[in-house]
């Protein structure tokens, strides 16, 4: 009998858009993130991971600590365990990013929200 291979790439919907995990290992995770026009993720920090964002489509307003910059298609930004980070879509089309997380723990419960437009804790 041939071995059975199953891959699940479930899309998780959020008020700002969606994400799906497309690869993960012991110390890395890769996500595809889509942010609606005008949407923004919470201002947040992590204790155990760094994130590298690559813009695939659109433009992102990226906040890392006090630095705010626009990251265009085929450009990237890195947050290495920064005290605070945020991704926003200031444009009129969907923002698509690839996020590469690296670190000792990559669970969603490592998100500490500092500010959130959607009153999540």
C-alpha positions as CSV (number, residue, x, y, z in Angstrom):
1,X,0.0,0.0,0.0
2,X,1.4,3.4,-1.0
3,X,1.9,6.0,1.8
4,X,-0.8,8.8,2.0
5,X,0.4,12.4,1.9
6,X,-1.9,15.2,3.2
7,X,-1.1,18.9,3.3
8,X,-3.4,21.4,5.0
9,X,-3.0,25.1,4.3
10,X,-5.9,26.5,6.1
11,X,-6.7,30.2,5.7
12,X,-7.4,32.1,8.9
13,X,-9.6,35.1,8.6
14,X,-9.1,38.2,10.6
15,X,-10.8,41.6,10.6
16,X,-7.9,43.1,8.6
17,X,-7.7,40.2,6.0
18,X,-6.3,36.7,6.3
19,X,-3.2,34.5,6.6
20,X,-2.3,31.0,6.0
21,X,0.7,29.0,7.0
22,X,2.5,27.6,4.0
23,X,5.5,25.9,5.6
24,X,6.8,25.3,9.1
25,X,9.6,23.6,11.0
26,X,11.2,23.5,14.4
27,X,12.5,27.1,14.2
28,X,10.7,28.6,11.2
29,X,7.3,29.3,9.8
30,X,6.3,30.8,6.5
31,X,2.9,32.6,6.1
32,X,1.1,34.2,3.2
33,X,-0.6,37.3,4.6
34,X,-3.3,39.4,2.7
35,X,-4.3,42.8,4.1
36,X,-7.5,44.5,2.9
37,X,-7.2,48.2,1.7
38,X,-7.1,50.4,4.8
39,X,-6.6,47.4,7.0
40,X,-3.9,47.1,9.7
41,X,-2.7,44.5,12.1
42,X,-2.3,45.3,15.7
43,X,0.8,47.1,17.1
44,X,2.5,44.1,18.7
45,X,5.6,42.5,20.0
46,X,6.9,39.0,20.3
47,X,9.3,37.5,22.9
48,X,10.5,34.5,20.9
49,X,10.6,35.3,17.2
50,X,11.7,37.6,14.5
51,X,9.8,38.3,11.3
52,X,10.9,39.1,7.8
53,X,8.2,40.5,5.5
54,X,8.5,40.4,1.7
55,X,5.8,42.4,-0.3
56,X,4.5,40.4,-3.2
57,X,1.7,42.8,-4.3
58,X,0.8,46.3,-3.3
59,X,2.7,48.4,-0.7
60,X,2.9,48.1,3.1
61,X,3.3,50.7,5.7
62,X,5.6,49.0,8.2
63,X,6.2,50.2,11.7
64,X,9.3,48.9,13.6
65,X,9.6,50.7,16.9
66,X,9.4,54.4,16.0
67,X,10.5,53.9,12.4
68,X,7.6,54.0,9.8
69,X,8.4,53.2,6.2
70,X,6.6,52.2,3.0
71,X,7.7,48.9,1.6
72,X,6.9,48.3,-2.1
73,X,6.5,45.2,-4.2
74,X,9.6,43.0,-4.3
75,X,11.1,44.8,-1.2
76,X,11.3,43.5,2.4
77,X,11.5,44.6,6.0
78,X,12.9,42.7,9.0
79,X,11.9,43.0,12.7
80,X,14.4,41.3,14.9
81,X,12.6,40.9,18.2
82,X,11.6,44.6,18.1
83,X,9.7,46.2,21.0
84,X,6.8,47.0,18.6
85,X,5.8,46.2,15.0
86,X,2.8,46.8,12.8
87,X,1.8,46.1,9.2
88,X,-0.8,48.3,7.4
89,X,-2.2,48.5,3.9
90,X,-2.4,52.2,3.0
91,X,-3.3,51.4,-0.7
92,X,-6.4,50.7,-2.7
93,X,-5.6,47.1,-3.7
94,X,-5.0,44.0,-1.6
95,X,-1.6,43.9,0.1
96,X,0.0,40.4,-0.2
97,X,3.1,39.5,1.8
98,X,5.2,36.5,2.6
99,X,6.2,36.5,6.3
100,X,9.1,34.3,7.4
101,X,9.2,33.8,11.2
102,X,12.3,32.4,12.9
103,X,12.9,31.7,16.5
104,X,12.6,29.3,19.4
105,X,8.8,29.5,19.7
106,X,6.4,30.5,16.9
107,X,2.9,30.0,18.4
108,X,0.2,32.6,18.0
109,X,0.1,33.0,21.8
110,X,3.5,34.8,21.6
111,X,1.7,37.9,20.2
112,X,1.5,40.7,22.8
113,X,-0.9,43.4,21.4
114,X,0.0,47.0,22.4
115,X,-2.7,48.6,20.3
116,X,-5.5,47.0,18.3
117,X,-8.2,48.6,16.1
118,X,-10.5,45.6,16.7
119,X,-10.3,45.5,20.5
120,X,-8.6,42.1,20.7
121,X,-6.4,41.4,23.7
